[in-house]
Amino acid sequence: MKKLFSEIRSAMTLTLVLAVVCCGIYPLAVFGLAQITFRDQANGSLIVDKDGAVRGSRLIGQQFTADKYFISRPSDAGANGMAYDPTSSGGSNLGPTSQKLHDMIAQNIAGYRTQNNLATNALVPADAVTASASGLDPHISLRNAELQAPRVAKTRGLSEDKVRELIRANTDGASLGFLGEPGVNVLQLNLALDALATK
């Protein structure tokens, strides 16, 4: 009996020590280290305007519909038709044989061509008509941005060269310099356009 109580006491002591270390000391150490070394990333890579208002995150896409803005990649993240919901990250899970997916892409292609005054047979970038796996991708391809540039320039009364300059300034290179393709951060680009308009 004495040995049993000794084992129970040892188990409870170990449980208590591990709870303090794993549920207290370790999380606080990671939090502190992140705040010291990667403060911006640890706090969500937020974009804050000059008035101190949070406009969004560099890591999460937002929905834009007005012609004066670049349009983000489609999103399936969210319930009841809501898009870009960071609490419901995910794709549609529709496969290549899905008629629903086929119809949705066809509709998106037609809408993209109409919105950007493209020919009915113009090639459309895949990222302009399909959602990413997370549904929250903040980037579009350079080709997608270039096709939208004339519409945005015309709506805002800017030269296409000025709009393309802003596209280049808001393009993120490939990860580590060689992984993936460069991408244009839509939120940052649209905020840069708005900032230009206020000047």
N, C-alpha and C positions, 0 to 999 in steps of 0.2 A: 504494500500500500504506500509505503514511504517513497518507493521508487516511482510509482505512478504520479504522485503529487510533484515529485522532482521533475519528471518529464513534462507535466502540464505547465509548471512554473517556467521551465526553459522555453517551451513553445510560446507561451504568452509574452515572455520577455522579448524573444526574437521577433514576434509579430509587432509588438510595440516599437521596437527599434527600427524595423523595416518601414513601418507606417510613418514614423518621424522622418526618416531619410528619404523615402520614395514619395511621400505626400507633402512634405514640407521643405526640407533642405534642398533636395534636387530641383524641384520646380522653381524655387526662389533663385537658385544659382543660375539656372538656364535663363530665367526672366531677366535677371540682373546683367548677365553676360550679353544677352541680345540687346538690351537697352544701351549698353556701353558700346558695343561693336557694330550693331546693325539696327540702329534706332528707327530709321525710316521704314525699313522692311518689316521689323517686328511690330510696328504700329499700323501696318496695312498699306504702305506705300501711298499714303493719301496725297491728293493734290489740293492744296489750300490756296485760295486767291489772296489778293493783296489786302482784302478786308478781314481775312482770317476765317472765311467760310470754307468748309470742306465741299469741294465740287465733285469728288469721286476718288477712285483709286486707279493708279496706273495699271493695276493687275486685273481689274474687273470691267468688262464691257458695259456700255449703257446704250439705251435705245434712242436713236435720233430719227426723226421723220421729216423735218422741214427741209426744203430744197437748199437752204443756205448752209446746211451741214453735210459733212460726209456721213454716209450711212454705215452703221456697224454691220458685222456679220450677223446673219439670222441666229436666233436663240430659241432653244426648246426648254430652257431652264425656268420652271415656274408652272404653277397650276392655273387652270381656268384662263388660259391664253396670256397670262402675264409672262413677260420675257425678262431675261437678265436678273432673275431673282437669285441672289447669292446663297439663300438658304435652301434652294432646290436645285443645286448644280447637277446637270446631267443632260444627256442627249435623248432623242426620241426613241432610240433602240429599234428603229425601223430598218429592215435589211434591204439589200439590193433587189430582191424580188417583190418588195412591197409596192402595191399599186398606189397606196396613199403617199408614200415617199416620192414616187414617180410624178404623181399629179402635183404635189407640193413644189417640187423642183421646177417643173414646167411652168407653174404659176409664178414662181419667184423669178425665173428667167424672163418671162414676158414683162413682169413688173419692173425689173431692173432695166431692161432695154427701153421701155417707155419712159421711165423716170429720167434716164440719162440720154435720151434722144439718140439712141443707137439704132442701126438698121435691124430689121427683123431677123436677119441671119447672122448678126454680129456674135462673135465668140464672147462668152461671159465667164469670168474667173469662177472656179468652183467655190471659193470662200464667199462669193457674193450671194450664193443661192443655197448653201448648205450650212447647217449649224456645226459648231465644233463639238467634241465629245463632252466638254463641260458646259457648253452653252453660255460661257462667260468670257470667251476670248476677247481681249481688248484690241487686238490687232486685225488689220486687213492687209492683203498683199499689195505690193507696189502697183501691180497692174490694175487691181480694183480701184485704188486711189486715183490712178491716172485717168481711168475711164470716168470717174466722178468729177474730176477737176473742172472740165468745161462748164458743167451745170452749176457748181458752187461759185466759180468765178463770175459767171453771168448773173446769178442771183444777187451776189454781193457787189457787183460793179467793180470787180478787180480784174487785173490782167491774169491770164493763165500762167504766165511766167512767175508772178508773185505767189500764186496758189501752189505751184510746183515747188517753189523755194521753201514754202512752209511744210510741204509734204516731206521733202528731204530732211528738214530740220527736226521732224518728228518721227523719223524712221529709226527703229531699233535694229541693229545688226544681228547677224546670226549668233546664237548662244556660243560662247567661248570662241567666237570668230569662225566657226566651221559647222556648227550643228543647226540644221534647219535653214530657213530662208529669212531675209530681212522682212520686217513687218512694220506697218504704219500704225502708231497708237492713235486711235480715232478720237478718244476723249481729249488727249493733249493737243491734237491737231485742231479740233473744233474750238477749244479754249484759246488757242493761238489766233484763230480767225476772229473770235469775238474780241480779243484784246486789240487786234489790229483795227477793228471797227470802232472801238471806243477812242482810239488815238485820232 
